[in-house]
Structures are given as C-alpha cells and as structure tokens.
Amino acid sequence: MSAFLEAIKNRRSYYGISKEAVVSDEKIQEIVNEAVLHTPSSFNSQSSRVVVLLQEQHDKLWDMTASELEKIVPAENFSSTKEKINSFKAGYGTILFFEDQEVIEGLQKQFALYAENFPVWANQTNAMHQLVIWTALEEVGFGASLQHYNPLIDEAVQGEWSIPSSWKLVAQMPFGKPIAEPGEKEFKPLEDRVKIYK
C-alpha cells in the first residue's frame, strides 16, 4: 500500500487528546499552508479559508463554545455537554474551516448557468481541505476530530478573531497528542459501495 493510502487509512477521530505538542507551531503552520495551497477547488476558486488557534486561543474558543451552549442546553443536561467541550479544550489547538461567500457569489454571477452548483462545490472543496489537514496532522502524530458548533458560535468567533463577515464557518477541528485509542471502526461491505465495470 502506498504511503498516501496508509496515511488515509490511519486517519481516525480521536476524542482523547492532550495539550502536549508533538511538532512545532511552525510545522503546524507549514501543514496548513501546504494544504491550503495545493488542495483543489472548483474553477480554481480557492474559496476555502482556515484559521489556526493554538494554546490559549484554542482554549478561548472552547470556553466561548461552552458559554454559548449553556444558554440553550437545559441545566440538568449541561454537565455532560461541558464534559464533551472540555475534551476538545484538552487538546493543543483547533483548526477553523470557513468558506468565503464573496468568492462563491462572484462565481455565481460570472457563471450564471452553474449558479446553484457553486455552494455545493464549495462544500466539497472545504471537505477536501478538512481531509488533507486532518490526515497530515495524523501523519505527524496528532489526533483530531471534526466538530460542527456553527452557526451557534459564528458571531462570537467573528468578533473575537476579526473574521471577515463574508467568511462562513463550516467546521472546527480540535487536535492534540492522542491519549486514548479511537474505537473500532465498522465497515459496510465494499460490494455494496463500489462497482467496477470493464
């Protein structure tokens, strides 16, 4: 098996993570930069945007998320919610994934025939960025998972980190050094999922 496919195979959702760094912050930035430069996008739109929050900034995100959730989760259920949020906060950093709506709307105007497809293609582009960064973090020794607390935290995130109003939050990826193995993964039969014709 190629190193690429081996890396894809090894990428899993890790929920037990710690604040211990496994590579330098510069290496994390290099991973994100290379992923953003080289992950494909429809019409070469390059509409995906990424924000990297490390250490205290990462903690701030999950404190903010807990605060927003406390407003809507019944008090009797909040302790389990807080525990889950704390498991993300226990990590070293979080990658925030956005799509720039100005770019998407510009393409919709420029190529009106495909207007309804551009938001779908943008989501596909963002998902590719997520997979590339997730796999690259795994490859250097971090464990990560993908979370979706948007749009609940959108306004707070925008205000705290001066995010342009055209950037729409898509997902959050907390990561850190793995301290617990992921659960067993079940696979549905490939013959139900793949068809090959010669």
C-alpha positions as CSV (number, residue, x, y, z in Angstrom):
1,M,0.0,0.0,0.0
2,S,1.3,3.5,-0.8
3,A,2.3,5.9,1.9
4,F,-0.6,8.1,0.9
5,L,-3.2,5.4,1.3
6,E,-1.6,4.3,4.5
7,A,-2.0,7.8,5.9
8,I,-5.7,7.9,4.8
9,K,-6.2,4.5,6.5
10,N,-4.6,5.7,9.7
11,R,-6.7,8.9,10.0
12,R,-9.3,8.4,12.7
13,S,-11.4,10.5,15.0
14,Y,-9.5,11.0,18.3
15,Y,-11.5,12.2,21.3
16,G,-8.9,11.6,23.9
17,I,-6.2,14.3,23.3
18,S,-3.8,16.3,25.4
19,K,-2.1,19.7,25.2
20,E,1.4,18.1,24.6
21,A,2.9,19.3,21.3
22,V,4.2,16.6,19.0
23,V,5.7,19.1,16.5
24,S,6.5,22.8,16.5
25,D,3.9,25.5,15.8
26,E,5.9,26.3,12.6
27,K,5.4,22.7,11.4
28,I,1.6,23.1,12.1
29,Q,1.6,26.3,10.0
30,E,3.5,24.6,7.2
31,I,1.0,21.7,7.1
32,V,-1.9,24.2,6.9
33,N,-0.2,26.4,4.3
34,E,0.7,23.5,2.1
35,A,-2.8,22.1,2.3
36,V,-4.5,25.4,1.5
37,L,-2.1,26.0,-1.4
38,H,-2.5,22.6,-3.0
39,T,-6.0,21.2,-2.3
40,P,-8.1,21.5,-5.4
41,S,-11.2,23.7,-5.8
42,S,-13.9,24.0,-8.5
43,F,-13.0,26.6,-11.1
44,N,-9.8,27.1,-9.1
45,S,-12.0,29.3,-6.8
46,Q,-9.7,29.0,-3.8
47,S,-12.7,29.9,-1.6
48,S,-11.7,27.9,1.5
49,R,-10.3,29.9,4.4
50,V,-8.6,28.5,7.5
51,V,-7.8,29.9,10.9
52,V,-5.4,28.1,13.3
53,L,-6.0,28.6,17.0
54,L,-3.2,27.4,19.3
55,Q,-2.7,27.1,23.0
56,E,-4.6,30.0,24.8
57,Q,-6.5,31.0,21.7
58,H,-7.7,27.4,21.3
59,D,-8.8,27.4,25.0
60,K,-10.7,30.6,24.4
61,L,-12.7,29.0,21.5
62,W,-13.9,26.1,23.6
63,D,-14.7,28.4,26.7
64,M,-16.7,30.5,24.3
65,T,-18.5,27.4,22.9
66,A,-19.4,26.2,26.4
67,S,-20.8,29.7,27.2
68,E,-22.9,29.7,24.1
69,L,-24.2,26.2,24.7
70,E,-25.1,27.0,28.3
71,K,-27.6,29.5,27.0
72,I,-29.6,26.8,25.2
73,V,-28.9,23.4,26.9
74,P,-31.2,22.6,29.9
75,A,-29.3,22.9,33.2
76,E,-29.8,19.3,34.0
77,N,-28.0,18.2,30.8
78,F,-25.3,20.8,30.8
79,S,-22.7,18.8,32.8
80,S,-22.4,16.1,30.1
81,T,-22.2,18.9,27.4
82,K,-19.5,20.7,29.3
83,E,-17.6,17.4,29.7
84,K,-17.6,17.0,25.9
85,I,-16.5,20.5,25.3
86,N,-13.7,20.1,27.9
87,S,-12.4,17.0,26.0
88,F,-11.9,19.3,22.9
89,K,-10.3,22.0,25.0
90,A,-7.9,19.4,26.4
91,G,-6.1,19.5,23.1
92,Y,-3.3,21.7,21.7
93,G,-5.1,23.6,19.0
94,T,-8.1,23.9,16.8
95,I,-8.4,24.5,13.0
96,L,-11.4,26.5,11.9
97,F,-12.6,26.0,8.4
98,F,-14.6,28.7,6.5
99,E,-15.9,29.3,3.0
100,D,-15.7,32.9,1.6
101,Q,-19.2,33.7,0.4
102,E,-17.9,36.7,-1.6
103,V,-15.9,34.3,-3.8
104,I,-18.8,31.9,-4.2
105,E,-21.3,34.8,-5.1
106,G,-18.8,36.2,-7.6
107,L,-18.6,32.9,-9.4
108,Q,-22.4,32.6,-9.4
109,K,-22.6,36.0,-11.1
110,Q,-19.8,35.2,-13.5
111,F,-21.1,31.7,-14.5
112,A,-24.8,32.1,-14.0
113,L,-25.5,28.7,-15.7
114,Y,-23.8,26.9,-12.8
115,A,-25.0,29.3,-10.1
116,E,-26.8,26.8,-7.9
117,N,-23.8,24.4,-8.0
118,F,-21.2,26.7,-6.6
119,P,-22.3,26.4,-2.9
120,V,-22.3,22.6,-3.3
121,W,-18.8,22.7,-4.9
122,A,-17.6,25.0,-2.2
123,N,-18.6,22.5,0.5
124,Q,-16.8,19.7,-1.5
125,T,-13.7,21.9,-1.6
126,N,-13.9,22.6,2.1
127,A,-14.3,18.9,2.9
128,M,-11.1,18.2,0.8
129,H,-9.2,20.8,2.9
130,Q,-10.5,19.1,6.1
131,L,-9.4,15.7,5.0
132,V,-5.9,16.9,3.8
133,I,-5.2,18.8,7.0
134,W,-6.7,16.0,9.2
135,T,-4.5,13.3,7.5
136,A,-1.4,15.5,7.6
137,L,-1.9,16.1,11.4
138,E,-2.3,12.4,11.9
139,E,0.8,11.7,10.0
140,V,3.0,13.9,12.3
141,G,1.5,12.3,15.4
142,F,-1.6,14.4,16.3
143,G,-5.1,13.1,16.8
144,A,-8.0,15.1,15.7
145,S,-11.8,15.1,15.3
146,L,-14.3,17.2,13.3
147,Q,-16.9,19.2,15.1
148,H,-19.8,21.5,14.0
149,Y,-20.9,24.1,16.5
150,N,-21.7,26.6,13.8
151,P,-23.8,28.6,13.5
152,L,-24.1,28.8,17.3
153,I,-20.6,30.2,17.7
154,D,-20.3,32.1,14.4
155,E,-20.9,35.6,15.8
156,A,-18.6,35.2,18.8
157,V,-15.8,33.7,16.6
158,Q,-16.2,36.6,14.2
159,G,-15.9,39.2,16.9
160,E,-13.1,37.6,18.8
161,W,-10.7,37.0,15.9
162,S,-11.8,39.8,13.5
163,I,-13.1,37.3,10.9
164,P,-14.4,38.9,7.7
165,S,-18.2,38.9,7.5
166,S,-18.1,37.1,4.2
167,W,-16.4,34.0,5.8
168,K,-18.9,31.4,6.7
169,L,-17.8,28.9,9.4
170,V,-18.1,25.3,8.3
171,A,-16.3,23.1,10.8
172,Q,-14.0,23.0,13.8
173,M,-11.1,20.5,14.2
174,P,-9.7,20.2,17.7
175,F,-6.3,18.3,17.8
176,G,-3.7,17.2,20.3
177,K,-1.5,14.4,21.3
178,P,-3.6,11.2,21.4
179,I,-4.1,9.8,24.9
180,A,-6.7,7.2,24.1
181,E,-7.2,5.0,21.0
182,P,-10.2,5.5,18.8
183,G,-13.0,2.9,18.9
184,E,-13.2,0.0,16.5
185,K,-14.4,1.1,13.0
186,E,-17.1,-0.9,11.3
187,F,-17.0,-1.2,7.5
188,K,-20.0,-1.9,5.3
189,P,-19.4,-4.4,2.6
190,L,-17.4,-2.9,-0.3
191,E,-19.5,-4.8,-2.8
192,D,-22.5,-2.6,-1.7
193,R,-20.4,0.5,-2.1
194,V,-18.2,0.1,-5.1
195,K,-19.0,-1.1,-8.6
196,I,-16.3,-1.7,-11.3
197,Y,-17.1,-2.3,-15.0
198,K,-14.6,-3.4,-17.6
